[in-house]
Amino acid sequence: MVSENVTPTTIDPLPIEPTTAPAAPRRARTLAVLGDSTAVGLGDRIPGGWRGVGPFVAEALGVDADRYLNTSFTGARMRCVRDEQLPAALDHRPDVALVIVGMNDTLRSDFAPAVLAERLDDVVGALRAVGATVVPLRFHDHGKVFRLPRPLYRALKSRIDELNEAIDLVVARHGVPCLDLATVPGTYELPAWSVDRLHPSEFGHRLLARGFTDVLAEAGFAVPEPVTLERSGGVATSTLEHVGWLLVKGVPWLWRRGRDLVPHAASIMLRSAAETAIERGRR
């Protein structure tokens, strides 16, 4: 029998956990850019020199001019970034470091993806050790922009794929953000490229800068002045300059770099022919 005098059990309400406000975006105070001619800004000519992706990112992040460092130079390869550019970048102690390098390595006969991965690992590791958020650049299929004979195109694409695999390895090892140029809207549109089709135009550098700042925003950085795609301040290239570049620089460059790629292209053609012969033999 249940007693009628049983006092009802009362349940104390659970304590309300205080809500944690989302962390405010981090403000980047210092920026370093390391790399090759794209990092220099080639393709975005202004009176007195080159501008390009670095200044656009610095402006978007609100980094003062005296806290922005660009160590890049034309023709730089991965070893140049590690051995010649990295020391100054470390002294700068950047909050953010952009690394744009590797394409020059793909065009040389001594191309070695494992060595590139080792050198990039050194760069990323050292920059992270001084507190930098490092953002390497992963490359696009450049043959879709710069037209090459089919064997050279296949040779270059295979090397870019191997370069990207090396970059992916380092990115995964360190857990750093990375910008994949192939996924940036507009990458394969001709207005994004300068007259040489090797370097971004002003518009292309703005696309690249917007891509970097989008990645940095996802990593928790404030972007107080988002990159605009509106062209401003760049020097337009005339048709005469376009033709002159092709004759004076474009064709000679293709000849020089083509000679470096020919052995690799020949090996790809032979391997393809062998695979075709084997496949036909199975039929």
Residue pairs with C-beta under 8 A, 6 or more apart in sequence:
23 220
24 222
25 217
25 220
25 221
25 222
25 223
26 95
26 220
26 221
26 222
27 61
27 62
27 221
27 222
28 61
28 62
28 63
28 95
28 96
28 216
28 221
28 222
29 63
29 67
29 95
30 63
30 67
30 68
30 69
30 92
30 93
30 94
30 95
30 96
31 54
31 57
31 58
31 61
31 63
31 67
31 68
31 69
31 94
31 95
31 96
31 97
31 98
32 68
32 69
32 70
32 71
32 89
32 92
32 94
32 96
32 97
32 98
32 127
32 132
33 39
33 53
33 54
33 57
33 68
33 69
33 70
33 71
33 72
33 97
33 98
33 100
34 71
34 72
34 81
34 85
34 86
34 89
34 97
34 98
34 99
34 100
34 101
34 123
35 72
35 76
35 81
35 85
35 98
35 99
35 100
35 101
35 137
36 72
36 73
36 74
36 75
36 76
36 77
36 100
36 101
36 103
36 104
37 72
37 73
37 74
37 75
37 76
37 199
38 52
38 53
38 100
38 103
38 199
38 200
38 208
39 52
39 53
39 54
39 70
39 72
39 76
39 98
39 100
39 101
40 50
40 52
40 70
40 72
40 73
40 74
41 49
41 50
41 51
41 52
41 53
41 54
41 55
41 205
42 50
42 52
42 74
42 194
42 199
43 50
43 52
43 193
43 194
43 196
43 198
43 199
43 200
43 201
43 202
43 204
43 205
44 50
44 51
44 52
44 194
44 200
44 201
44 202
44 204
44 205
44 234
45 51
45 234
45 235
45 237
46 233
46 234
46 235
47 235
51 202
51 205
51 233
51 234
52 200
52 205
53 98
53 100
53 200
53 205
53 208
53 209
53 212
54 68
54 70
54 72
54 98
55 68
56 205
56 206
56 208
56 209
56 227
57 63
57 96
57 98
57 209
57 212
57 213
57 227
58 65
58 68
59 225
59 227
60 209
60 213
60 223
60 224
60 225
60 226
60 227
61 96
61 213
61 216
61 221
61 222
61 223
61 224
61 225
62 222
62 224
62 225
69 88
69 89
69 92
69 94
71 84
71 85
71 86
71 88
71 89
72 85
72 100
73 80
73 85
75 104
76 84
76 85
76 101
76 104
77 101
77 104
77 105
77 108
78 101
78 102
78 105
78 115
78 116
78 119
78 120
78 123
79 119
80 101
81 99
81 101
81 119
81 123
82 119
82 120
82 122
82 123
86 122
86 123
86 126
86 127
89 97
89 127
90 126
90 127
90 130
93 130
93 131
93 132
94 127
94 130
94 132
95 131
95 132
95 133
96 132
96 133
96 135
96 216
96 221
97 127
97 132
97 133
97 134
97 135
98 135
98 137
98 212
99 120
99 123
99 124
99 134
99 135
99 136
99 137
100 136
100 137
101 120
101 137
102 116
102 120
102 137
102 139
102 163
102 166
102 167
103 139
103 142
103 160
103 163
105 111
105 116
105 163
106 156
106 159
106 160
106 163
107 156
107 159
107 257
107 260
107 261
108 260
109 260
109 263
109 264
111 159
111 162
111 264
113 162
113 163
113 165
113 166
114 166
116 163
116 166
117 166
117 167
117 169
117 170
120 136
120 166
120 167
120 170
121 170
121 173
121 174
123 134
124 134
124 136
124 170
124 174
124 176
125 174
127 134
128 134
128 174
128 176
133 176
133 177
133 216
133 219
133 221
134 174
134 176
135 176
135 177
135 178
135 179
135 212
135 215
135 216
135 219
136 167
136 170
136 171
136 176
136 178
136 179
137 167
137 178
137 179
137 181
137 208
138 164
138 167
138 168
138 171
138 178
138 179
138 180
138 181
138 182
139 160
139 163
139 164
139 167
139 181
139 182
140 160
140 181
140 182
140 187
140 188
141 157
141 160
141 182
142 156
142 160
142 198
143 153
143 156
143 157
144 188
145 188
145 190
145 193
145 197
146 197
146 198
147 153
147 197
148 156
148 254
151 265
151 266
151 268
151 269
152 258
152 261
152 262
152 265
154 265
154 268
155 261
155 264
155 265
155 268
156 261
158 264
158 268
159 264
167 178
168 178
171 177
171 178
177 215
177 216
177 218
177 219
178 215
179 208
179 211
179 212
179 215
181 187
181 208
181 211
184 207
184 208
184 210
184 211
185 207
186 192
186 203
186 204
186 207
187 204
187 207
191 201
191 203
191 204
192 200
192 201
192 203
192 204
192 207
193 199
193 200
193 201
193 204
194 200
194 201
194 204
194 237
195 237
195 241
195 242
195 245
196 245
196 249
196 250
198 253
200 207
200 208
201 234
202 231
202 233
202 234
203 229
203 231
206 227
206 228
206 229
206 231
207 229
209 227
210 226
210 227
210 229
213 223
213 226
213 227
216 223
217 223
